[in-house]
């Protein structure tokens, strides 16, 4: 299982452009001078993910790979086609009868014209 995940990550890395950059925001000197943030761009699809939460470049790379895998799964997901429901004739008749009765009730609400 673990080797399969590593193979998947190697495959993802071969299809992506990896950029390391300096993260922004609070964190002081370490955050301002060390390039630990990671940006992955999946070349075939153009999907971009960024990880800059951790102080470790390796951990940020791991997080970015996990996010990229999730985004690729979501992009590849196609919902199954809905099969329309066909009501039996008796049910259709019952529905239409209820609608007719409801229409009669609504027509009775009209104002009386003199």
Backbone as a ProteinNet text record, in pm:
[ID]
protein_1_A
[PRIMARY]
XXXXXXXXXXXXXXXXXXXXXXXXXXXXXXXXXXXXXXXXXXXXXXXXXXXXXXXXXXXXXXXXXXXXXXXXXXXXXXXXXXXXXXXXXXXXXXXXXXXXXXXXXXXXXXXXXX
[TERTIARY]
82.9	0	87.2	189	276	356.3	406	484.5	397.2	268.2	176.7	154.1	144.7	128.4	252.3	370.6	494	504.7	462.6	463.3	368.2	254	155.7	212.9	283.3	343.4	455.5	533.9	638.9	577.7	468.9	399.9	346.9	287.2	237.7	350.6	462.9	576.3	632.5	629.1	680.6	589.4	460.6	365.8	348.3	420.4	397.4	523.8	500	608.7	608.7	725.6	737.1	810.7	748.2	810.5	820.3	935.4	953.5	964.6	896.9	900.8	889	913.1	904.1	758.3	717.4	580.7	563.5	442.3	417.7	339.2	330.4	251.8	338.8	277.2	353.7	444.2	555.6	645.8	788.6	816.5	947.9	1053.5	1178.9	1293.9	1295.1	1262	1268.6	1175	1055.5	957.1	995.5	1062.9	1096.4	1219	1306.2	1428.7	1444.3	1357.6	1370.4	1254.2	1287.2	1184.9	1126.6	1027.7	967.2	829.4	767.1	635.2	649.3	548.2	553.5	431.3	455.1	345.4	363.7	259.1	260.7	163.2	209.6	123.3	119	3.5	-13.9	-19.7	80.2	91.7	-25.1	-69.2	-177.7	-310	-343	-472.7	-463.6	-346.1	-332.3	-376.5	-407.4	-450.3	-329.7	-350	-243.3	-282.2	-187.6	-208.5	-88	-113	-7.5	-14.4	103.3	112.9	221	184.4	283.1	259.9	188.2	154.9	272.6	353.4	459.4	591.4	684.4	816.6	909.6	870.1	953.9	911.7	1011.1	982.8	931.2	988.6	947.3	802.1	765.1	626.7	528.9	567.3	481.8	467.2	575.6	567.3	470.9	477.9	387.4	241.9	216.6	80.6	30.9	116.5	77.3	45.3	122.7	94.9	-39.2	-69	-198.6	-312.8	-297.9	-402.1	-419.9	-308.9	-317.6	-389.4	-358.8	-426.1	-577.2	-616.4	-759.1	-825.6	-758	-814	-827.9	-730.5	-738.5	-852.2	-870.9	-983.6	-1115.9	-1127.4	-1251	-1275	-1169	-1184.3	-1222.4	-1176.4	-1204.9	-1341	-1401.1	-1529.9	-1641.1	-1714.6	-1832.1	-1952.3	-2053.9	-2170.6	-2242.8	-2301.6	-2372.6	-2498.8	-2538.4	-2653.3	-2781.1	-2869.2	-2994.3	-3091.2	-3153.7	-3254.7	-3390.2	-3461.8	-3590.3	-3690.3	-3771	-3871.8	-3994.9	-4048.6	-4171.8	-4280.2	-4383.6	-4492.9	-4588.7	-4645.2	-4748.4	-4872.2	-4955.1	-5072.8	-5166.7	-5187.6	-5278.4	-5226	-5097.2	-5038.5	-5052.5	-5027.8	-5043.4	-5186.6	-5283.3	-5424.5	-5454.7	-5402	-5423.8	-5364.4	-5245.1	-5181.2	-5264.9	-5310.8	-5391.2	-5524	-5584.7	-5710	-5689.3	-5580.5	-5551.2	-5531.7	-5462.7	-5441.7	-5574.7	-5664.7	-5795.6	-5871.9	-5872.9	-5942.2	-5881.2	-5751.3	-5683.4	-5719.4	-5729.1	-5767.6	-5908.5	-5999.3	-6137.2	-6138.3	-6063	-6056.2	-6001.3	-5901.4	-5843.3	-5940.8	-6013.4	-6110.7	-6222.1	-6254.6	-6358.3	-6315.1	-6187.6	-6137.2	-6154.3	-6185.6	-6197	-6301	-6282.3	-6378.7	-6507.3	-6616.4	-6747.6	-6767.7	-6806.2	-6830	-6978.6	-7017	-7160.5	-7196
-118.8	0	124.9	125.3	242.2	262.2	151.7	165.4	212.8	172.7	217.9	368.4	418.5	561.7	637.7	582.2	647.6	648.8	538.3	534.4	639.3	652.6	753.5	893.9	918.3	1049.4	1076.7	973.9	991.9	1024.4	956.4	982.6	1125.6	1169.2	1306.6	1406.8	1381.5	1473.6	1482.1	1372.2	1376	1457.4	1468.8	1544.9	1688.7	1729.7	1863.2	1948.7	2079.8	2176.1	2214	2206.6	2234.6	2367.6	2460.5	2589.1	2603	2649.8	2681.9	2833.3	2890.7	3035.7	3071.8	3199.6	3247.6	3271.9	3221	3239.4	3380.2	3430.2	3564.2	3554.4	3667.6	3672.2	3672.3	3659.2	3664.5	3542.6	3558.7	3446.4	3491.2	3615.9	3670.5	3632.4	3635.5	3621.4	3487.2	3380.2	3249.2	3244.1	3293.7	3288.5	3382.7	3491.2	3590.3	3553.9	3465.6	3439.4	3295.1	3205.5	3065	3029.8	2967.6	2931.6	2794.9	2792.9	2666.3	2644.8	2746.8	2730.9	2656.5	2575.9	2492	2519	2534.5	2546.9	2434.7	2357.3	2251.1	2287.2	2277.4	2301.6	2173	2112.4	1988.6	2026.2	1988.4	2032.8	1989.1	1863.4	1823.2	1897.2	1927.3	1988.7	2136	2182.3	2321.5	2348.4	2245.3	2261.6	2303	2405.7	2457.7	2443.3	2395.2	2388.3	2449.2	2505.9	2570.4	2517.3	2494.3	2457.1	2542.7	2616.4	2701	2707.6	2609.5	2611.4	2571.9	2477.3	2421.7	2494.6	2475.8	2536.9	2450	2326.7	2232.7	2227.8	2239	2230.5	2091.3	1987.5	1850	1827	1877.6	1859.9	1937.2	2058	2135.2	2066	2004.5	1929.9	1812.8	1743	1630	1676.7	1788.1	1842.5	1883.4	1945.5	1988.9	1869.1	1762.5	1641.8	1580.5	1577.1	1523.8	1608.8	1740.4	1830	1814.2	1799.8	1782.4	1652.4	1545.3	1417.4	1431	1501.4	1521.7	1605	1710.2	1796.4	1720.5	1634.1	1555.2	1453.7	1393.3	1299.9	1372.5	1491	1568.8	1610.1	1644.3	1685.4	1567.7	1448.2	1330.3	1269.6	1306.9	1248.4	1294.8	1200.6	1230.1	1164.7	1244	1183.7	1090.2	985	890.5	955.1	910.1	967.3	926.3	1022.7	996.6	925.3	822	750.2	807.9	869	929.3	825.4	866.3	778.7	775.5	658	643.4	594.5	678.1	640.2	547.7	448.4	364.4	449.4	400.7	475.2	511	417.9	443.7	558.1	564.3	670	804	805.2	928.9	980.3	889.1	927.5	988.2	927.2	977.1	1117.7	1138.8	1270.1	1374.6	1341.2	1435.3	1466.4	1364.9	1387.2	1482.7	1465.5	1556.6	1699.3	1712	1845.3	1909.3	1830	1883.3	1932.7	1850.4	1890.7	2016.3	2025.1	2142.6	2267.5	2252.1	2363.9	2411.7	2317.6	2354.6	2435.3	2390.9	2462.5	2603	2618.1	2749.8	2840.5	2783.5	2864.7	2913.7	2837.4	2878.9	2996.6	3025.5	3136.8	3271.5	3268.4	3394.3	3483.9	3614	3709.7	3698	3721.2	3714.1	3843	3830	3946.5	3971.8	4094.9	4130.8	4188.4
0	0	0	86.7	98.5	-29.5	-88.5	-211.9	-327.5	-326.2	-430.4	-419.7	-295.6	-276	-321.8	-294.2	-336.7	-488.9	-554.6	-700.3	-757.5	-694.3	-738.2	-723.6	-610.6	-589.1	-689.1	-720.8	-821.7	-957.5	-991.4	-1117.5	-1120.4	-1007.3	-999.1	-1014	-947.2	-955.5	-1097.2	-1170.4	-1307.7	-1399.6	-1364.1	-1446	-1398.8	-1294.9	-1239	-1243.9	-1240.2	-1222.7	-1075.3	-1011.4	-868.6	-852	-779.7	-749.4	-598	-552.4	-411.3	-401.4	-303.6	-288.7	-141.3	-114.4	23.1	56.6	168.8	214	268.8	267	318.8	448.8	519	640.9	764	881.7	1005.4	1019.5	1086.7	1105.3	1121.8	1093.1	1120.1	1019.4	1066.4	978.9	906.9	976.9	911.9	792.1	807.4	699.3	585.3	618.2	517.4	434.5	484.4	409.3	360.7	403.6	363	269.9	157.1	58.1	91.3	179.2	219.6	159.3	104.6	44	-88.7	-122.6	-243	-329.1	-458.3	-555.9	-657.8	-678	-779	-889.6	-1014.1	-1129.7	-1210.8	-1220.9	-1298.3	-1444.7	-1519.3	-1659.3	-1747.9	-1742.9	-1834	-1810.1	-1683.4	-1654.8	-1617.9	-1575.5	-1534.7	-1391.9	-1316.6	-1177.4	-1093.1	-1009.3	-924.3	-777.3	-695.7	-551.2	-481.3	-363.9	-285.2	-143.2	-83	58.1	120.9	225.8	292.9	443.8	497.5	639.1	728.2	683.3	766.5	744.2	838.3	825.9	743.5	717.8	644.3	497.2	409.1	265.5	229.6	289.2	259.4	301.1	418.5	465.5	377.5	335.7	246.2	110.9	62.7	-63.6	-49.5	63.7	89.7	92	162.1	169.1	30.6	-47.3	-181.2	-270.7	-259.3	-338.7	-299.7	-170	-125	-179.7	-174.1	-225.5	-375.1	-445.7	-590.6	-625.7	-552.8	-577.9	-555	-447.6	-420.8	-530.4	-574.8	-679.6	-811.6	-842.3	-966.1	-959.2	-841.6	-824.8	-844.2	-785.3	-797.4	-942.3	-1013.3	-1153	-1242.3	-1206.7	-1288.3	-1258.3	-1145.3	-1105.7	-1198.5	-1250	-1332.5	-1266.8	-1228.2	-1164.7	-1261.4	-1206.1	-1290.8	-1347.4	-1464.6	-1532.3	-1460.8	-1441.4	-1372.8	-1466.4	-1415.8	-1492.9	-1454.1	-1548.5	-1512.9	-1463.2	-1367.9	-1310.8	-1401.4	-1422.9	-1501.2	-1405.9	-1388.4	-1299.7	-1372.3	-1302.3	-1362.9	-1395.1	-1485.9	-1531.5	-1415.6	-1323.8	-1211.4	-1124.2	-1104.2	-1021.9	-1094	-1226.1	-1303.8	-1294.5	-1303	-1292.6	-1155.9	-1050.9	-915.7	-898.8	-952.6	-943.6	-1016.5	-1137.9	-1216.1	-1146.6	-1083.4	-1011.9	-893.9	-820.2	-709.8	-760.9	-874.2	-931.4	-970.9	-1029.2	-1067.6	-946.3	-838.8	-716.7	-656.3	-658.8	-604.9	-686.3	-818.2	-903.4	-873.5	-846.5	-812.1	-682.5	-583.9	-456.4	-478.1	-560.6	-584.9	-660.2	-754	-828	-736.5	-633.3	-539.8	-455.1	-447.4	-368.7	-440.1	-567.4	-642.9	-580.6	-601.1	-551.2	-629.5	-561.3	-625.8	-705.4	-832.2	-915.8	-924.6	-900.4	-907.6	-1040.9
[MASK]
++++++++++++++++++++++++++++++++++++++++++++++++++++++++++++++++++++++++++++++++++++++++++++++++++++++++++++++++++

